[in-house]
Amino acid sequence: MMGAANNEILRISGLKTYFFTRRGVVKAVDDISFSLRKGEILGLVGESGAGKSITGFSILRLIDEPGKIVAGEIIFEGQNLLAKSEKEMERIRGNRIAMIFQDPQTSLDPVFTIGQQIVEALLLHQNMSLKEARHRAIDLLRSVGIPSPDDRIDDYPHQFSGGMRQRVVIAIATSSNPALIIADEPSTALDVTIQAQVLSLMRNLVKHRQTAMILITHDIALVGQFCDTICVMYAGRLVEKGPKTEIIRSPLHPYTQGLIRSIPGRQQRRKRLDQIPGMMPNLIDMPEGCPFLPRCEQGSDGCHLRAHLEEVSPNHWVACIRRS
Amino acid sequence: MRLTPDGTPLLRVEEVTKHFPIQKNIFEKITLKRGRLRLLHQVVHAVNGVSLEIHRGETLALVGESGCGKSTLAKTLLGLHRPTAGAIWYDGKEISSLTGYRRHPFQKRIQMIFQDPFSSLNPRKKVMDIIGQPMKIHGLAKGRQMNDRVLELLAKVGMDPAFASRYPHQFSGGQRQRVGIARALAAEPELVIADEPISALDVSIQAQILNLMMEMQEEFRLTYLFVSHDLSVVKHISTRVAVMYLGFIVENAETEEIFADPRHPYTQLLFSAIPSLDRLEFEEVAKIEGEVPTPIQLPAGCPFHPRCQSVMDVCRRERPTLQPVFSDHLVSCHLFG
């Protein structure tokens, strides 16, 4: 395999996830391609409804009716996940690919203790006895910085604070030593100082074990610090991808430029902020052309044709007719 | 207290305290302890002796993490909560003890913009009625005149006047927040309290709403109390920042001053935890330890001492008071005592 040679762990090409609703086809994810190496942290940025989470769910094949993955390939560790049976997927989910959700309140079951939930995950994917699993669970809780894990393992989720609960979720996600972790807004529900703690913890775990990670977020400043690579999504399409310094310091797509310019705190105080006019279009029956055209100040006639991602400088890809 | 050229502040908050009892009735209060029945009386110390001033034309930002009491303080100022202790002076009059028709004129002068544009608009009312309501209540306009004023306000907040006959569910989050702003402006207020007005919106919409708020401030000469946890927004929009922790104000200074030279260890911690585009390297924030203690049992001494890096013996015993470090920069910390 060519992928194995350069440590490639995930390659998505031409992924299309559509939702067939009564009012029309929603192209939630429309022809997306990117790849991920071992130990790499990729930030998937965009507004709500841009298709970030659906991309994450598509990788795990967790798309419910009326949604459907209509085209593309998801090559994970050399195998196409879209060709797997549901049974094979069950062995991958939570084992080789783990997911961390936004709200630790709802991703833990309130009627089971923390210990029961971690042990369940361990027994499901690993061959160990109940006693071993419990020991391992205590170790995991210690590794994510829960004080006195021997006592807290028998507590229920409501006895933990939001930050501590997210640590427990991280412990469960890393319990099977996955090759890929998909984290969907893992720190959005947390307070800033707690967010910093949880992100440090996640980054340490991931970098230490060479786990690849996809961080889904709307916070471009966070991505700038936390990730290695950035993919910017807009209305179901990937509009720009590249190394983080390139994207943050010299963004090429007008949407990325607008996003970065409109962040307050770096412009002259108490003056009008640069803003992107308008809002994201309705995804039902979108026109083929550039989705950002109605809000773009640099648009021209050529923008009515579809722009594909093109490499404009090494590793820096942009989907804009005017850049290629 | 701060000396200003224009004399009386628009709003002066004096040692305001708000505690919420946890046990509501006698049955919840009774507990069995060492074989004896006891009466429990616990309270949530949401706001603890807060003093601050807002001057005309200022934008005071109230910053802090969730649960630090910033929203409770905002609601107390608005009259939605009665303070447990302390006084609120508005334009030279004490308003916290006023009720009914005596309070009514002040309700008009202080308006609020809420965080969640989805739950703060009545889904059964048309935009026309939502924005017209404050005018009716305060007797500012009615009938034809009211309709004209509503259309005018809609245009001011950047919406098509034709939207007046629509319902809230027909709008996006950003548009709803514009309606919320128009409703606040309808009462022709002087002070607008904005509780996290943009945190529920998408990134590209946030800048639009911030711009709108700044335009409206200029046009109607508004004074803002801006409650937020987003420091980059605060840095941009405010003239003064008050940092809250566990119901106490720990630092209060002019915006440029506090961002250039934060003094309180908690302010420093808070500022260092915020990701910014200025530095792209991931910085280990190992110094951040522990979590915010419960406001039911406040720590003795300084409320921040269990998490503080430079904790001294005195911090565990004595509660510091808000003192000026320089003329106008107030810090509540024994390091500067």
Chai-1 contact restraints between the chains, C-beta under 6 A:
chainA,res_idxA,chainB,res_idxB,connection_type,confidence,min_distance_angstrom,max_distance_angstrom,comment,restraint_id
A,E47,B,D202,contact,1.0,0.0,6.0,A-B,restraint_1
A,S48,B,D202,contact,1.0,0.0,6.0,A-B,restraint_2
A,S161,B,E291,contact,1.0,0.0,6.0,A-B,restraint_3
A,D191,B,E65,contact,1.0,0.0,6.0,A-B,restraint_4
A,D191,B,S66,contact,1.0,0.0,6.0,A-B,restraint_5
A,V192,B,A273,contact,1.0,0.0,6.0,A-B,restraint_6
A,V192,B,I274,contact,1.0,0.0,6.0,A-B,restraint_7
A,T193,B,A273,contact,1.0,0.0,6.0,A-B,restraint_8
A,T193,B,I288,contact,1.0,0.0,6.0,A-B,restraint_9
A,A196,B,A273,contact,1.0,0.0,6.0,A-B,restraint_10
A,A196,B,V285,contact,1.0,0.0,6.0,A-B,restraint_11
A,A196,B,I288,contact,1.0,0.0,6.0,A-B,restraint_12
A,Q197,B,I288,contact,1.0,0.0,6.0,A-B,restraint_13
A,S200,B,E284,contact,1.0,0.0,6.0,A-B,restraint_14
A,S200,B,V285,contact,1.0,0.0,6.0,A-B,restraint_15
A,H218,B,V203,contact,1.0,0.0,6.0,A-B,restraint_16
A,A221,B,P275,contact,1.0,0.0,6.0,A-B,restraint_17
A,A221,B,S276,contact,1.0,0.0,6.0,A-B,restraint_18
A,A221,B,L277,contact,1.0,0.0,6.0,A-B,restraint_19
A,L222,B,P275,contact,1.0,0.0,6.0,A-B,restraint_20
A,G224,B,L277,contact,1.0,0.0,6.0,A-B,restraint_21
A,G224,B,L280,contact,1.0,0.0,6.0,A-B,restraint_22
A,Q225,B,P275,contact,1.0,0.0,6.0,A-B,restraint_23
A,Q225,B,F282,contact,1.0,0.0,6.0,A-B,restraint_24
A,F226,B,F282,contact,1.0,0.0,6.0,A-B,restraint_25
A,T245,B,L280,contact,1.0,0.0,6.0,A-B,restraint_26
A,I248,B,L277,contact,1.0,0.0,6.0,A-B,restraint_27
A,S262,B,A207,contact,1.0,0.0,6.0,A-B,restraint_28
A,P264,B,S232,contact,1.0,0.0,6.0,A-B,restraint_29
A,P264,B,V233,contact,1.0,0.0,6.0,A-B,restraint_30
A,P264,B,H236,contact,1.0,0.0,6.0,A-B,restraint_31
A,G265,B,S232,contact,1.0,0.0,6.0,A-B,restraint_32
A,G265,B,K235,contact,1.0,0.0,6.0,A-B,restraint_33
A,G265,B,H236,contact,1.0,0.0,6.0,A-B,restraint_34
A,R269,B,H236,contact,1.0,0.0,6.0,A-B,restraint_35
A,R272,B,N211,contact,1.0,0.0,6.0,A-B,restraint_36
A,L273,B,A207,contact,1.0,0.0,6.0,A-B,restraint_37
A,L273,B,L210,contact,1.0,0.0,6.0,A-B,restraint_38
A,L273,B,N211,contact,1.0,0.0,6.0,A-B,restraint_39
A,Q275,B,A207,contact,1.0,0.0,6.0,A-B,restraint_40
A,Q275,B,Q208,contact,1.0,0.0,6.0,A-B,restraint_41
A,Q275,B,N211,contact,1.0,0.0,6.0,A-B,restraint_42
A,I276,B,S204,contact,1.0,0.0,6.0,A-B,restraint_43
A,M279,B,S172,contact,1.0,0.0,6.0,A-B,restraint_44
